[in-house]
Amino acid sequence: MSRLKSTMVCAAVFAIPALLRSTTRVFPICSSFLRLRRTSLYYCTANGKMKSKRKSDHLERTANDFRHEVGVLALSPGFLNCVRTSVIAIISKAKVCGITSESETVKRLRLAVEDKDFTFKAGQWVDFFIPGVAVVGGFSICSSPGLLEQEGVLELAVKRTTHPPAHWVHTQCALDSEVALRVGGNFFFDPQPADPPANLVLIAGGVGINPLFAILLHVADLHRTQENKGTGYAMGTANLFYSAKNTHELLFRNQILGLTNAFPGKIACSFHVTQQNSPSSEKLQPYIKGGYCCDAYKHLLQLLDEGRICGKELEKHISKGTLWYVCGPPPMIESISKLLENLGVAQDNVFFEKWW
């Protein structure tokens, strides 16, 4: 009851666009009882068929994607043993409790979530509602579900653009600013304890690292649970391939290296920088590949085509139990997806998320 009340209050305070409101629907179900449960045929899903056609709005682009909702039951007048089910969006208030500069162009927000029932899976994003801003943002969560469970907070890393929500983050957002969030997305890694072990290969371009970093943090949490309690999901290895213009644009680089050091042989990374104008730090040099190029993503694809990654790096990770997660600009995703197909990777094991 408190969860529904919180949702209704939030919806009253923040203006919810018509497209979002249209997801609330009512339909009759004739049964002596109704079971509401999450449908999870597999612990990760593909984000539909890849298309290069770009839509201008986050809500339009993701209209067919999963969003966090709850079913509310009510008796349907005139029908014996029938109930009416309304699907209500789970939208929670949140307050900004931390702001840091992750790079010259990316700000990292820490948000304290008000709704205690608010949850997400590693890799998902949020609809980002800002009072006074008509446009709804869509930002991938870059923290682990474990952080939300333990501290009631989640994190977003937002690149500076002229898009109104991102512009607000970089010019007006301050500590104690209030926003509202709703979880969505079909791109996630959420294994259950009884699922067979899987190895992961994560391929990121630019700020496409955000959902993959959340997955990497979740992988670390799964390893810790296994090591400390001997229970939970038996996680395999995770290998991250991450391309950016220069080492300063490698978001979360220190945390990523910390994970590789904390879990040797279980978590590994390879950085690819393409417009480096100065020597990289000694700490990063063992992990750096690539060099000077006018376009980071073209260079990543060039590396793949030349076999420096695809033939000698990616191919050695191909196995029946390996899952491939890719996030970056659409051309990169389409090229890498085709590459993996040519390498014989089962398409059912390849998952992608495009950022625009």
C-alpha positions, 0 to 999 in steps of 0.5 A, a space after each residue: 500500500 505504501 508503495 502505491 501511495 508513494 507512486 501516486 504522490 510522485 506522479 502528482 508532483 512531477 509532470 509525466 508526459 502523455 507517452 509515459 502515462 499511456 503505459 498505464 492500462 486496465 484489463 479484466 482477468 476472470 479467475 478465482 485468483 491472480 498471481 502477479 510475478 516477474 517474467 524472467 525467461 532468461 537473465 539477460 535479453 537482447 534490445 530488439 533488432 538493430 536499426 540505424 534509424 534514429 528517433 529524436 526522443 528517449 521515450 519514443 526510442 524506448 517505448 517498447 522496452 521494459 519499464 518497472 510497473 506494478 499490478 493493482 487488483 480491484 473487483 470488476 463490477 458485474 462480473 463474478 470472480 473477475 478482477 480488474 488489473 491496473 498497471 501503474 508505473 513505479 516512479 520514485 522521487 530521488 534527491 541528489 546527494 553527490 556530484 563529482 566530475 568523472 572527466 572534463 565532459 562527464 558529471 557523476 551524480 549520486 542519488 538517494 532514492 526515496 522509494 524503498 521498493 525501488 530496484 533495478 538490474 545491472 545494465 538498466 537505465 532510468 527515465 529521468 524526470 526534472 521539475 520544470 524541464 519538459 524533456 525526459 532524460 534517459 541515463 544508464 545506471 553506472 552503479 551496482 544493484 548492491 549499492 542501492 540495497 546497502 545504501 539506498 543510492 544509485 549513480 549516473 554518469 552524464 555527458 555534457 550535451 545540449 540535450 535539456 536533461 543533460 544540460 540541466 545536470 551540467 548547469 543547474 543540478 546541485 546538492 539536494 536537487 530533487 528529481 524522479 526516476 523510473 527503471 527501464 531497459 531490456 539490457 541487463 545481467 541478472 543471473 540467479 543462483 541456480 543458473 549455469 556459470 557464464 563468462 562475460 565479454 563487455 565491449 564499450 565505446 565512450 560513455 557506453 561504458 555506463 551500463 557495462 560498468 554497472 554489470 562489472 560491479 555486479 560481477 564483483 559483488 557476485 564473486 564476493 558473495 561466493 568468496 565470503 559466504 560460499 553461496 549465490 551464483 557461481 560467476 565465471 570470468 569477465 573481460 572488458 574492452 573499452 575504447 575512448 579518445 584518451 585516458 582522461 575520457 576513460 571513465 571509472 578507470 581507477 575503479 576498473 583497475 581496482 577490480 582487476 587487482 581485487 579479482 585477478 584471473 576473474 576480471 580483466 580489462 583492455 583500454 583503447 585510446 585513440 587521440 592521446 596527446 600526452 603519455 599515459 600514466 605508468 599505472 595505465 600503460 600495461 592496459 593501454 592499446 591503440 594510439 593516435 587517430 582522428 576518430 575513437 570509434 573508427 579506430 576501434 573498428 579498425 583494430 577489430 578489422 585488423 585482427 588486433 582484437 577480433 582475431 587474437 583478443 575476442 576470438 579466444 574468449 568464444 565459448 558456449 558459455 560466454 555472453 557478449 555485451 556491447 554498448 556504444 554508438 549504433 555504427 560500432 554496435 552493428 559492426 561488432 555484431 556482424 564481426 561476432 557473427 562472422 566469428 561464429 558467436 551464437 547471436 542469442 549470446 550477444 546483447 547490445 545497447 545503443 546510446 545516441 
